[in-house]
Amino acid sequence: MPVITVNWWQGNDRESRRDLVAGITDVVTRVSGCPDETVTVIVRDVAPDHWGKGGQLADEIRPPRSLR
């Protein structure tokens, strides 16, 4: 029973989460041979100001979503 946890930046919509879960489930079942219903995917939305990279908070090095 694989359990996969994905931490990604907050702001993705439900459809994106659905696509992510479906895609990860497809890969895990293909590689491992286990049935879909045994795969658990946990998606955690993390605010960029709670995410650090290269010694800085992500919201300080990443332009806001509206500017990308």
PDB file of N, CA, C and O in Angstrom:
ATOM      1  N   MET A   1       0.836  -1.178   0.000  1.00  0.00           N
ATOM      2  CA  MET A   1       0.000   0.000   0.000  1.00  0.00           C
ATOM      3  C   MET A   1       0.886   1.249   0.000  1.00  0.00           C
ATOM      4  O   MET A   1       1.237   1.758   1.065  1.00  0.00           O
ATOM      5  N   PRO A   2       1.246   1.740  -1.178  1.00  0.00           N
ATOM      6  CA  PRO A   2       2.076   2.937  -1.242  1.00  0.00           C
ATOM      7  C   PRO A   2       1.333   4.177  -0.745  1.00  0.00           C
ATOM      8  O   PRO A   2       0.149   4.367  -1.025  1.00  0.00           O
ATOM      9  N   VAL A   3       2.046   5.002  -0.013  1.00  0.00           N
ATOM     10  CA  VAL A   3       1.533   6.305   0.417  1.00  0.00           C
ATOM     11  C   VAL A   3       2.525   7.348  -0.073  1.00  0.00           C
ATOM     12  O   VAL A   3       3.695   7.334   0.308  1.00  0.00           O
ATOM     13  N   ILE A   4       2.050   8.250  -0.915  1.00  0.00           N
ATOM     14  CA  ILE A   4       2.894   9.292  -1.496  1.00  0.00           C
ATOM     15  C   ILE A   4       2.402  10.638  -0.980  1.00  0.00           C
ATOM     16  O   ILE A   4       1.208  10.932  -1.031  1.00  0.00           O
ATOM     17  N   THR A   5       3.327  11.452  -0.485  1.00  0.00           N
ATOM     18  CA  THR A   5       2.982  12.793  -0.015  1.00  0.00           C
ATOM     19  C   THR A   5       3.642  13.810  -0.930  1.00  0.00           C
ATOM     20  O   THR A   5       4.840  13.735  -1.203  1.00  0.00           O
ATOM     21  N   VAL A   6       2.846  14.761  -1.399  1.00  0.00           N
ATOM     22  CA  VAL A   6       3.339  15.829  -2.262  1.00  0.00           C
ATOM     23  C   VAL A   6       3.136  17.149  -1.536  1.00  0.00           C
ATOM     24  O   VAL A   6       2.019  17.483  -1.139  1.00  0.00           O
ATOM     25  N   ASN A   7       4.213  17.895  -1.367  1.00  0.00           N
ATOM     26  CA  ASN A   7       4.130  19.254  -0.835  1.00  0.00           C
ATOM     27  C   ASN A   7       4.331  20.192  -2.008  1.00  0.00           C
ATOM     28  O   ASN A   7       5.356  20.128  -2.686  1.00  0.00           O
ATOM     29  N   TRP A   8       3.364  21.062  -2.253  1.00  0.00           N
ATOM     30  CA  TRP A   8       3.514  22.038  -3.326  1.00  0.00           C
ATOM     31  C   TRP A   8       2.948  23.364  -2.893  1.00  0.00           C
ATOM     32  O   TRP A   8       2.223  23.464  -1.903  1.00  0.00           O
ATOM     33  N   TRP A   9       3.294  24.384  -3.657  1.00  0.00           N
ATOM     34  CA  TRP A   9       2.861  25.715  -3.251  1.00  0.00           C
ATOM     35  C   TRP A   9       1.359  25.865  -3.305  1.00  0.00           C
ATOM     36  O   TRP A   9       0.691  25.366  -4.211  1.00  0.00           O
ATOM     37  N   GLN A  10       0.859  26.545  -2.338  1.00  0.00           N
ATOM     38  CA  GLN A  10      -0.544  26.873  -2.222  1.00  0.00           C
ATOM     39  C   GLN A  10      -0.999  27.650  -3.455  1.00  0.00           C
ATOM     40  O   GLN A  10      -0.233  28.424  -4.029  1.00  0.00           O
ATOM     41  N   GLY A  11      -2.242  27.439  -3.854  1.00  0.00           N
ATOM     42  CA  GLY A  11      -2.805  28.219  -4.946  1.00  0.00           C
ATOM     43  C   GLY A  11      -3.226  27.387  -6.143  1.00  0.00           C
ATOM     44  O   GLY A  11      -3.821  27.917  -7.081  1.00  0.00           O
ATOM     45  N   ASN A  12      -2.929  26.097  -6.131  1.00  0.00           N
ATOM     46  CA  ASN A  12      -3.372  25.241  -7.226  1.00  0.00           C
ATOM     47  C   ASN A  12      -4.837  24.884  -7.022  1.00  0.00           C
ATOM     48  O   ASN A  12      -5.286  24.702  -5.891  1.00  0.00           O
ATOM     49  N   ASP A  13      -5.572  24.787  -8.108  1.00  0.00           N
ATOM     50  CA  ASP A  13      -7.007  24.529  -7.994  1.00  0.00           C
ATOM     51  C   ASP A  13      -7.304  23.028  -7.866  1.00  0.00           C
ATOM     52  O   ASP A  13      -6.414  22.186  -7.985  1.00  0.00           O
ATOM     53  N   ARG A  14      -8.557  22.731  -7.625  1.00  0.00           N
ATOM     54  CA  ARG A  14      -9.004  21.351  -7.417  1.00  0.00           C
ATOM     55  C   ARG A  14      -8.693  20.476  -8.634  1.00  0.00           C
ATOM     56  O   ARG A  14      -8.269  19.331  -8.480  1.00  0.00           O
ATOM     57  N   GLU A  15      -8.899  21.000  -9.820  1.00  0.00           N
ATOM     58  CA  GLU A  15      -8.626  20.231 -11.039  1.00  0.00           C
ATOM     59  C   GLU A  15      -7.145  19.849 -11.130  1.00  0.00           C
ATOM     60  O   GLU A  15      -6.811  18.733 -11.531  1.00  0.00           O
ATOM     61  N   SER A  16      -6.267  20.772 -10.760  1.00  0.00           N
ATOM     62  CA  SER A  16      -4.832  20.469 -10.761  1.00  0.00           C
ATOM     63  C   SER A  16      -4.499  19.381  -9.757  1.00  0.00           C
ATOM     64  O   SER A  16      -3.697  18.492 -10.043  1.00  0.00           O
ATOM     65  N   ARG A  17      -5.114  19.446  -8.575  1.00  0.00           N
ATOM     66  CA  ARG A  17      -4.887  18.403  -7.572  1.00  0.00           C
ATOM     67  C   ARG A  17      -5.409  17.057  -8.066  1.00  0.00           C
ATOM     68  O   ARG A  17      -4.763  16.028  -7.872  1.00  0.00           O
ATOM     69  N   ARG A  18      -6.574  17.066  -8.702  1.00  0.00           N
ATOM     70  CA  ARG A  18      -7.151  15.839  -9.238  1.00  0.00           C
ATOM     71  C   ARG A  18      -6.231  15.226 -10.290  1.00  0.00           C
ATOM     72  O   ARG A  18      -5.992  14.018 -10.281  1.00  0.00           O
ATOM     73  N   ASP A  19      -5.712  16.060 -11.200  1.00  0.00           N
ATOM     74  CA  ASP A  19      -4.794  15.583 -12.239  1.00  0.00           C
ATOM     75  C   ASP A  19      -3.507  15.023 -11.633  1.00  0.00           C
ATOM     76  O   ASP A  19      -2.996  13.996 -12.079  1.00  0.00           O
ATOM     77  N   LEU A  20      -2.992  15.705 -10.618  1.00  0.00           N
ATOM     78  CA  LEU A  20      -1.774  15.256  -9.949  1.00  0.00           C
ATOM     79  C   LEU A  20      -1.985  13.889  -9.305  1.00  0.00           C
ATOM     80  O   LEU A  20      -1.172  12.982  -9.487  1.00  0.00           O
ATOM     81  N   VAL A  21      -3.069  13.741  -8.558  1.00  0.00           N
ATOM     82  CA  VAL A  21      -3.360  12.480  -7.872  1.00  0.00           C
ATOM     83  C   VAL A  21      -3.542  11.352  -8.898  1.00  0.00           C
ATOM     84  O   VAL A  21      -3.020  10.254  -8.708  1.00  0.00           O
ATOM     85  N   ALA A  22      -4.267  11.619  -9.966  1.00  0.00           N
ATOM     86  CA  ALA A  22      -4.490  10.595 -10.998  1.00  0.00           C
ATOM     87  C   ALA A  22      -3.175  10.201 -11.666  1.00  0.00           C
ATOM     88  O   ALA A  22      -2.920   9.016 -11.880  1.00  0.00           O
ATOM     89  N   GLY A  23      -2.345  11.179 -11.993  1.00  0.00           N
ATOM     90  CA  GLY A  23      -1.072  10.892 -12.647  1.00  0.00           C
ATOM     91  C   GLY A  23      -0.116  10.110 -11.772  1.00  0.00           C
ATOM     92  O   GLY A  23       0.522   9.161 -12.230  1.00  0.00           O
ATOM     93  N   ILE A  24      -0.016  10.505 -10.519  1.00  0.00           N
ATOM     94  CA  ILE A  24       0.864   9.786  -9.590  1.00  0.00           C
ATOM     95  C   ILE A  24       0.359   8.359  -9.393  1.00  0.00           C
ATOM     96  O   ILE A  24       1.148   7.414  -9.386  1.00  0.00           O
ATOM     97  N   THR A  25      -0.944   8.204  -9.233  1.00  0.00           N
ATOM     98  CA  THR A  25      -1.529   6.883  -9.060  1.00  0.00           C
ATOM     99  C   THR A  25      -1.239   6.000 -10.269  1.00  0.00           C
ATOM    100  O   THR A  25      -0.893   4.829 -10.116  1.00  0.00           O
ATOM    101  N   ASP A  26      -1.380   6.562 -11.478  1.00  0.00           N
ATOM    102  CA  ASP A  26      -1.085   5.804 -12.700  1.00  0.00           C
ATOM    103  C   ASP A  26       0.349   5.302 -12.724  1.00  0.00           C
ATOM    104  O   ASP A  26       0.600   4.138 -13.036  1.00  0.00           O
ATOM    105  N   VAL A  27       1.291   6.183 -12.394  1.00  0.00           N
ATOM    106  CA  VAL A  27       2.711   5.803 -12.415  1.00  0.00           C
ATOM    107  C   VAL A  27       3.002   4.732 -11.370  1.00  0.00           C
ATOM    108  O   VAL A  27       3.670   3.740 -11.662  1.00  0.00           O
ATOM    109  N   VAL A  28       2.507   4.929 -10.164  1.00  0.00           N
ATOM    110  CA  VAL A  28       2.789   3.976  -9.091  1.00  0.00           C
ATOM    111  C   VAL A  28       2.197   2.605  -9.415  1.00  0.00           C
ATOM    112  O   VAL A  28       2.851   1.586  -9.190  1.00  0.00           O
ATOM    113  N   THR A  29       0.985   2.565  -9.932  1.00  0.00           N
ATOM    114  CA  THR A  29       0.386   1.266 -10.259  1.00  0.00           C
ATOM    115  C   THR A  29       1.119   0.600 -11.422  1.00  0.00           C
ATOM    116  O   THR A  29       1.276  -0.621 -11.432  1.00  0.00           O
ATOM    117  N   ARG A  30       1.567   1.380 -12.392  1.00  0.00           N
ATOM    118  CA  ARG A  30       2.295   0.819 -13.529  1.00  0.00           C
ATOM    119  C   ARG A  30       3.636   0.247 -13.087  1.00  0.00           C
ATOM    120  O   ARG A  30       4.016  -0.848 -13.502  1.00  0.00           O
ATOM    121  N   VAL A  31       4.348   0.986 -12.251  1.00  0.00           N
ATOM    122  CA  VAL A  31       5.687   0.559 -11.828  1.00  0.00           C
ATOM    123  C   VAL A  31       5.624  -0.580 -10.806  1.00  0.00           C
ATOM    124  O   VAL A  31       6.402  -1.532 -10.882  1.00  0.00           O
ATOM    125  N   SER A  32       4.696  -0.477  -9.851  1.00  0.00           N
ATOM    126  CA  SER A  32       4.657  -1.448  -8.756  1.00  0.00           C
ATOM    127  C   SER A  32       3.752  -2.647  -9.033  1.00  0.00           C
ATOM    128  O   SER A  32       3.924  -3.714  -8.444  1.00  0.00           O
ATOM    129  N   GLY A  33       2.797  -2.463  -9.926  1.00  0.00           N
ATOM    130  CA  GLY A  33       1.854  -3.536 -10.200  1.00  0.00           C
ATOM    131  C   GLY A  33       0.725  -3.643  -9.193  1.00  0.00           C
ATOM    132  O   GLY A  33      -0.086  -4.565  -9.274  1.00  0.00           O
ATOM    133  N   CYS A  34       0.658  -2.722  -8.249  1.00  0.00           N
ATOM    134  CA  CYS A  34      -0.419  -2.771  -7.261  1.00  0.00           C
ATOM    135  C   CYS A  34      -1.695  -2.141  -7.839  1.00  0.00           C
ATOM    136  O   CYS A  34      -1.618  -1.327  -8.759  1.00  0.00           O
ATOM    137  N   PRO A  35      -2.841  -2.505  -7.317  1.00  0.00           N
ATOM    138  CA  PRO A  35      -4.096  -1.922  -7.806  1.00  0.00           C
ATOM    139  C   PRO A  35      -4.247  -0.447  -7.399  1.00  0.00           C
ATOM    140  O   PRO A  35      -3.720  -0.011  -6.376  1.00  0.00           O
ATOM    141  N   ASP A  36      -4.977   0.302  -8.226  1.00  0.00           N
ATOM    142  CA  ASP A  36      -5.217   1.732  -7.967  1.00  0.00           C
ATOM    143  C   ASP A  36      -5.706   1.998  -6.546  1.00  0.00           C
ATOM    144  O   ASP A  36      -5.252   2.932  -5.886  1.00  0.00           O
ATOM    145  N   GLU A  37      -6.628   1.174  -6.091  1.00  0.00           N
ATOM    146  CA  GLU A  37      -7.266   1.450  -4.801  1.00  0.00           C
ATOM    147  C   GLU A  37      -6.330   1.295  -3.607  1.00  0.00           C
ATOM    148  O   GLU A  37      -6.693   1.659  -2.488  1.00  0.00           O
ATOM    149  N   THR A  38      -5.146   0.766  -3.827  1.00  0.00           N
ATOM    150  CA  THR A  38      -4.191   0.640  -2.721  1.00  0.00           C
ATOM    151  C   THR A  38      -3.226   1.820  -2.631  1.00  0.00           C
ATOM    152  O   THR A  38      -2.431   1.909  -1.695  1.00  0.00           O
ATOM    153  N   VAL A  39      -3.300   2.721  -3.604  1.00  0.00           N
ATOM    154  CA  VAL A  39      -2.391   3.878  -3.643  1.00  0.00           C
ATOM    155  C   VAL A  39      -3.058   5.061  -2.945  1.00  0.00           C
ATOM    156  O   VAL A  39      -4.182   5.438  -3.277  1.00  0.00           O
ATOM    157  N   THR A  40      -2.357   5.637  -1.982  1.00  0.00           N
ATOM    158  CA  THR A  40      -2.830   6.841  -1.294  1.00  0.00           C
ATOM    159  C   THR A  40      -1.897   7.989  -1.654  1.00  0.00           C
ATOM    160  O   THR A  40      -0.676   7.868  -1.553  1.00  0.00           O
ATOM    161  N   VAL A  41      -2.493   9.113  -2.081  1.00  0.00           N
ATOM    162  CA  VAL A  41      -1.712  10.316  -2.388  1.00  0.00           C
ATOM    163  C   VAL A  41      -2.212  11.430  -1.475  1.00  0.00           C
ATOM    164  O   VAL A  41      -3.405  11.735  -1.456  1.00  0.00           O
ATOM    165  N   ILE A  42      -1.312  12.026  -0.731  1.00  0.00           N
ATOM    166  CA  ILE A  42      -1.649  13.141   0.155  1.00  0.00           C
ATOM    167  C   ILE A  42      -1.029  14.392  -0.448  1.00  0.00           C
ATOM    168  O   ILE A  42       0.179  14.452  -0.680  1.00  0.00           O
ATOM    169  N   VAL A  43      -1.874  15.396  -0.700  1.00  0.00           N
ATOM    170  CA  VAL A  43      -1.396  16.650  -1.284  1.00  0.00           C
ATOM    171  C   VAL A  43      -1.486  17.729  -0.207  1.00  0.00           C
ATOM    172  O   VAL A  43      -2.553  17.994   0.345  1.00  0.00           O
ATOM    173  N   ARG A  44      -0.339  18.341   0.076  1.00  0.00           N
ATOM    174  CA  ARG A  44      -0.287  19.407   1.078  1.00  0.00           C
ATOM    175  C   ARG A  44       0.030  20.723   0.385  1.00  0.00           C
ATOM    176  O   ARG A  44       1.050  20.853  -0.292  1.00  0.00           O
ATOM    177  N   ASP A  45      -0.847  21.688   0.560  1.00  0.00           N
ATOM    178  CA  ASP A  45      -0.616  23.035   0.043  1.00  0.00           C
ATOM    179  C   ASP A  45       0.192  23.812   1.076  1.00  0.00           C
ATOM    180  O   ASP A  45      -0.203  23.925   2.236  1.00  0.00           O
ATOM    181  N   VAL A  46       1.319  24.339   0.639  1.00  0.00           N
ATOM    182  CA  VAL A  46       2.203  25.074   1.536  1.00  0.00           C
ATOM    183  C   VAL A  46       2.312  26.516   1.035  1.00  0.00           C
ATOM    184  O   VAL A  46       2.617  26.748  -0.134  1.00  0.00           O
ATOM    185  N   ALA A  47       2.065  27.471   1.908  1.00  0.00           N
ATOM    186  CA  ALA A  47       2.204  28.876   1.547  1.00  0.00           C
ATOM    187  C   ALA A  47       3.677  29.170   1.244  1.00  0.00           C
ATOM    188  O   ALA A  47       4.554  28.699   1.969  1.00  0.00           O
ATOM    189  N   PRO A  48       3.965  29.938   0.189  1.00  0.00           N
ATOM    190  CA  PRO A  48       5.353  30.233  -0.166  1.00  0.00           C
ATOM    191  C   PRO A  48       6.165  30.864   0.966  1.00  0.00           C
ATOM    192  O   PRO A  48       7.389  30.733   0.999  1.00  0.00           O
ATOM    193  N   ASP A  49       5.493  31.546   1.889  1.00  0.00           N
ATOM    194  CA  ASP A  49       6.243  32.131   3.005  1.00  0.00           C
ATOM    195  C   ASP A  49       6.525  31.106   4.106  1.00  0.00           C
ATOM    196  O   ASP A  49       7.102  31.448   5.139  1.00  0.00           O
ATOM    197  N   HIS A  50       6.119  29.851   3.889  1.00  0.00           N
ATOM    198  CA  HIS A  50       6.449  28.742   4.783  1.00  0.00           C
ATOM    199  C   HIS A  50       7.352  27.730   4.073  1.00  0.00           C
ATOM    200  O   HIS A  50       7.474  26.586   4.510  1.00  0.00           O
ATOM    201  N   TRP A  51       7.976  28.155   2.989  1.00  0.00           N
ATOM    202  CA  TRP A  51       8.795  27.279   2.162  1.00  0.00           C
ATOM    203  C   TRP A  51      10.121  27.979   1.937  1.00  0.00           C
ATOM    204  O   TRP A  51      10.141  29.110   1.452  1.00  0.00           O
ATOM    205  N   GLY A  52      11.211  27.347   2.269  1.00  0.00           N
ATOM    206  CA  GLY A  52      12.525  27.957   2.092  1.00  0.00           C
ATOM    207  C   GLY A  52      13.323  27.255   1.009  1.00  0.00           C
ATOM    208  O   GLY A  52      13.250  26.036   0.855  1.00  0.00           O
ATOM    209  N   LYS A  53      14.083  28.035   0.264  1.00  0.00           N
ATOM    210  CA  LYS A  53      14.952  27.480  -0.769  1.00  0.00           C
ATOM    211  C   LYS A  53      16.181  28.369  -0.884  1.00  0.00           C
ATOM    212  O   LYS A  53      16.066  29.587  -1.021  1.00  0.00           O
ATOM    213  N   GLY A  54      17.343  27.760  -0.828  1.00  0.00           N
ATOM    214  CA  GLY A  54      18.575  28.527  -0.968  1.00  0.00           C
ATOM    215  C   GLY A  54      18.770  29.564   0.122  1.00  0.00           C
ATOM    216  O   GLY A  54      19.398  30.598  -0.104  1.00  0.00           O
ATOM    217  N   GLY A  55      18.235  29.292   1.300  1.00  0.00           N
ATOM    218  CA  GLY A  55      18.411  30.216   2.409  1.00  0.00           C
ATOM    219  C   GLY A  55      17.427  31.371   2.443  1.00  0.00           C
ATOM    220  O   GLY A  55      17.543  32.263   3.284  1.00  0.00           O
ATOM    221  N   GLN A  56      16.452  31.362   1.528  1.00  0.00           N
ATOM    222  CA  GLN A  56      15.450  32.428   1.488  1.00  0.00           C
ATOM    223  C   GLN A  56      14.055  31.827   1.498  1.00  0.00           C
ATOM    224  O   GLN A  56      13.855  30.680   1.098  1.00  0.00           O
ATOM    225  N   LEU A  57      13.099  32.613   1.960  1.00  0.00           N
ATOM    226  CA  LEU A  57      11.712  32.191   1.853  1.00  0.00           C
ATOM    227  C   LEU A  57      11.288  32.298   0.383  1.00  0.00           C
ATOM    228  O   LEU A  57      11.664  33.235  -0.320  1.00  0.00           O
ATOM    229  N   ALA A  58      10.506  31.327  -0.057  1.00  0.00           N
ATOM    230  CA  ALA A  58      10.133  31.251  -1.470  1.00  0.00           C
ATOM    231  C   ALA A  58       9.369  32.480  -1.942  1.00  0.00           C
ATOM    232  O   ALA A  58       9.499  32.872  -3.102  1.00  0.00           O
ATOM    233  N   ASP A  59       8.578  33.095  -1.072  1.00  0.00           N
ATOM    234  CA  ASP A  59       7.826  34.270  -1.517  1.00  0.00           C
ATOM    235  C   ASP A  59       8.737  35.472  -1.753  1.00  0.00           C
ATOM    236  O   ASP A  59       8.312  36.456  -2.359  1.00  0.00           O
ATOM    237  N   GLU A  60       9.982  35.406  -1.283  1.00  0.00           N
ATOM    238  CA  GLU A  60      10.939  36.488  -1.519  1.00  0.00           C
ATOM    239  C   GLU A  60      11.704  36.301  -2.828  1.00  0.00           C
ATOM    240  O   GLU A  60      12.253  37.261  -3.368  1.00  0.00           O
ATOM    241  N   ILE A  61      11.744  35.069  -3.340  1.00  0.00           N
ATOM    242  CA  ILE A  61      12.501  34.806  -4.570  1.00  0.00           C
ATOM    243  C   ILE A  61      11.601  34.454  -5.743  1.00  0.00           C
ATOM    244  O   ILE A  61      12.075  34.368  -6.875  1.00  0.00           O
ATOM    245  N   ARG A  62      10.345  34.253  -5.501  1.00  0.00           N
ATOM    246  CA  ARG A  62       9.395  33.846  -6.541  1.00  0.00           C
ATOM    247  C   ARG A  62       8.394  34.967  -6.753  1.00  0.00           C
ATOM    248  O   ARG A  62       7.817  35.462  -5.785  1.00  0.00           O
ATOM    249  N   PRO A  63       8.174  35.382  -7.998  1.00  0.00           N
ATOM    250  CA  PRO A  63       7.173  36.421  -8.216  1.00  0.00           C
ATOM    251  C   PRO A  63       5.783  35.894  -7.870  1.00  0.00           C
ATOM    252  O   PRO A  63       5.517  34.706  -8.047  1.00  0.00           O
ATOM    253  N   PRO A  64       4.900  36.749  -7.383  1.00  0.00           N
ATOM    254  CA  PRO A  64       3.542  36.316  -7.068  1.00  0.00           C
ATOM    255  C   PRO A  64       2.888  35.705  -8.305  1.00  0.00           C
ATOM    256  O   PRO A  64       3.225  36.058  -9.435  1.00  0.00           O
ATOM    257  N   ARG A  65       1.955  34.788  -8.080  1.00  0.00           N
ATOM    258  CA  ARG A  65       1.242  34.086  -9.165  1.00  0.00           C
ATOM    259  C   ARG A  65       0.679  35.065 -10.198  1.00  0.00           C
ATOM    260  O   ARG A  65       0.711  34.786 -11.397  1.00  0.00           O
ATOM    261  N   SER A  66       0.175  36.184  -9.752  1.00  0.00           N
ATOM    262  CA  SER A  66      -0.444  37.156 -10.671  1.00  0.00           C
ATOM    263  C   SER A  66       0.561  37.782 -11.623  1.00  0.00           C
ATOM    264  O   SER A  66       0.163  38.338 -12.646  1.00  0.00           O
ATOM    265  N   LEU A  67       1.870  37.708 -11.313  1.00  0.00           N
ATOM    266  CA  LEU A  67       2.895  38.324 -12.169  1.00  0.00           C
ATOM    267  C   LEU A  67       3.583  37.311 -13.063  1.00  0.00           C
ATOM    268  O   LEU A  67       4.407  37.691 -13.896  1.00  0.00           O
ATOM    269  N   ARG A  68       3.265  36.026 -12.912  1.00  0.00           N
ATOM    270  CA  ARG A  68       3.929  35.019 -13.751  1.00  0.00           C
ATOM    271  C   ARG A  68       3.258  34.879 -15.068  1.00  0.00           C
ATOM    272  O   ARG A  68       3.686  34.075 -15.897  1.00  0.00           O
TER     273      ARG A  68
END
